[in-house]
């Protein structure tokens, strides 16, 4: 029985190490690279201590940002995606509610992060990618994690008031992913097109079936959403089999 979503990644990375897992305008990442990068991030994040604590991830929507999410999980914590295009007031409201151990950003998001005036710990992803993986420590953390521990927290739009965080466990995502992939018959031959922002939980239907089945997820460039011809060309060029 699967108890941690990282098992999806690890089993697929062992089975299909060189297959592209996530692809976008910023590049691609294979399952083996994804596992290694996530473990580097996870090892680094352990220095902040704590378990089942929030890690805020404010990055461009790229294949490497997925590694940041999984790195938070490797550290024994949970992640919260934050869209860099959000208004400053909304981001600060989320951070005030969340009280994360770390705000993890990428180099392209540094300007937006600096504009926040946030006084908490800010870490730039590119500065920790050479961290030496501590497999023994990560295994020790894994043994202490149970399936009802939080996997991620996402915040409501706040259209009716203050944004509220919704915390989702490993077990909830695992149960959903198992049923979802069975119903739609996803396999490693599938190419899943992702359009939902990572801070919107519809993206879960793209991220975790990709990890479980060894599919490839293509991040659709946002500019194509309003140009149907380019969108159709993109889907055809990438041989997309699923768009949710």
Long-range contacts (C-beta under 8 A, 24 or more apart in sequence): 2-174, 2-178, 3-145, 3-146, 3-147, 3-170, 3-171, 3-174, 4-73, 4-142, 4-145, 4-147, 4-170, 5-73, 5-151, 5-170, 5-173, 5-174, 5-177, 5-208, 5-211, 6-38, 6-70, 6-73, 6-74, 6-142, 8-177, 8-208, 8-211, 8-212, 9-34, 9-35, 9-38, 9-70, 9-211, 10-35, 12-211, 12-212, 12-213, 12-214, 15-214, 16-188, 16-214, 19-188, 19-214, 19-216, 20-216, 21-63, 21-66, 21-210, 21-211, 21-216, 21-217, 22-63, 22-66, 22-210, 22-216, 22-217, 22-219, 23-63, 23-216, 23-217, 23-218, 23-219, 23-238, 24-61, 24-62, 24-63, 24-218, 24-219, 24-221, 25-62, 25-219, 25-221, 26-60, 26-62, 26-63, 26-64, 27-62, 27-63, 27-64, 28-63, 29-63, 29-64, 29-66, 29-67, 31-214, 34-63, 34-66, 34-67, 34-70, 36-133, 37-64, 37-67, 37-71, 37-129, 38-67, 38-68, 38-70, 38-71, 38-73, 38-74, 39-71, 39-74, 39-133, 39-135, 39-138, 40-71, 40-128, 40-129, 40-130, 40-131, 40-132, 40-133, 41-67, 41-68, 41-70, 41-71, 41-72, 41-74, 41-75, 41-104, 41-125, 41-128, 41-129, 41-131, 42-70, 42-71, 42-72, 42-73, 42-74, 42-75, 42-138, 43-74, 43-75, 43-131, 43-132, 43-133, 43-134, 43-137, 43-138, 44-71, 44-123, 44-128, 44-131, 45-71, 45-72, 45-74, 45-75, 45-77, 45-101, 45-102, 45-104, 46-75, 46-76, 46-134, 46-137, 46-138, 46-141, 48-75, 48-101, 48-102, 48-121, 49-101, 50-76, 50-77, 50-101, 51-76, 51-77, 51-141, 51-144, 51-145, 52-76, 52-77, 52-78, 52-149, 52-150, 53-77, 53-78, 53-100, 53-101, 54-78, 54-79, 54-80, 54-98, 54-99, 54-100, 54-101, 54-153, 55-79, 55-80, 55-100, 55-101, 55-102, 55-104, 56-80, 56-82, 56-94, 56-95, 56-98, 56-100, 56-102, 56-103, 56-104, 57-81, 57-82, 57-104, 57-105, 58-82, 58-83, 58-84, 58-91, 58-103, 58-104, 58-105, 58-109, 58-112, 58-113, 59-84, 59-104, 59-105, 59-106, 59-108, 59-109, 59-125, 60-84, 60-106, 60-108, 60-109, 61-197, 61-198, 61-219, 62-106, 62-219, 63-219, 64-106, 64-125, 65-106, 65-198, 66-207, 68-104, 68-106, 68-125, 69-152, 69-198, 69-207, 72-104, 73-151, 74-138, 74-141, 75-141, 76-141, 76-142, 76-144, 76-145, 77-101, 78-149, 78-150, 78-151, 78-152, 78-153, 78-167, 79-151, 79-152, 79-153, 80-152, 80-153, 80-154, 80-155, 80-165, 80-199, 81-152, 81-154, 81-197, 81-198, 81-199, 82-199, 83-197, 83-198, 83-199, 84-108, 84-109, 84-112, 86-199, 88-115, 88-116, 90-158, 90-163, 91-116, 92-116, 92-118, 93-158, 93-162, 93-163, 94-155, 94-163, 94-165, 95-120, 97-155, 97-162, 97-163, 97-164, 97-165, 98-153, 98-165, 145-170, 147-171, 147-174, 154-199, 154-200, 154-201, 155-199, 166-201, 168-201, 173-204, 173-208, 176-204, 176-208, 177-208, 177-209, 177-212, 178-212, 180-205, 180-209, 181-209, 181-212, 181-213, 184-209, 184-242, 186-212, 186-213, 186-215, 186-242, 187-213, 187-214, 187-215, 188-213, 188-214, 188-215, 189-215, 189-241, 190-215, 190-216, 190-241, 190-242, 191-215, 191-216, 191-217, 191-218, 191-238, 191-239, 191-240, 191-241, 191-242, 192-216, 192-217, 192-218, 192-240, 192-241, 192-242, 192-243, 192-244, 193-217, 193-218, 193-220, 193-234, 193-235, 193-238, 193-240, 193-242, 193-243, 194-218, 194-219, 194-220, 195-220, 195-225, 195-243, 195-244, 196-244, 202-244, 205-244, 206-244
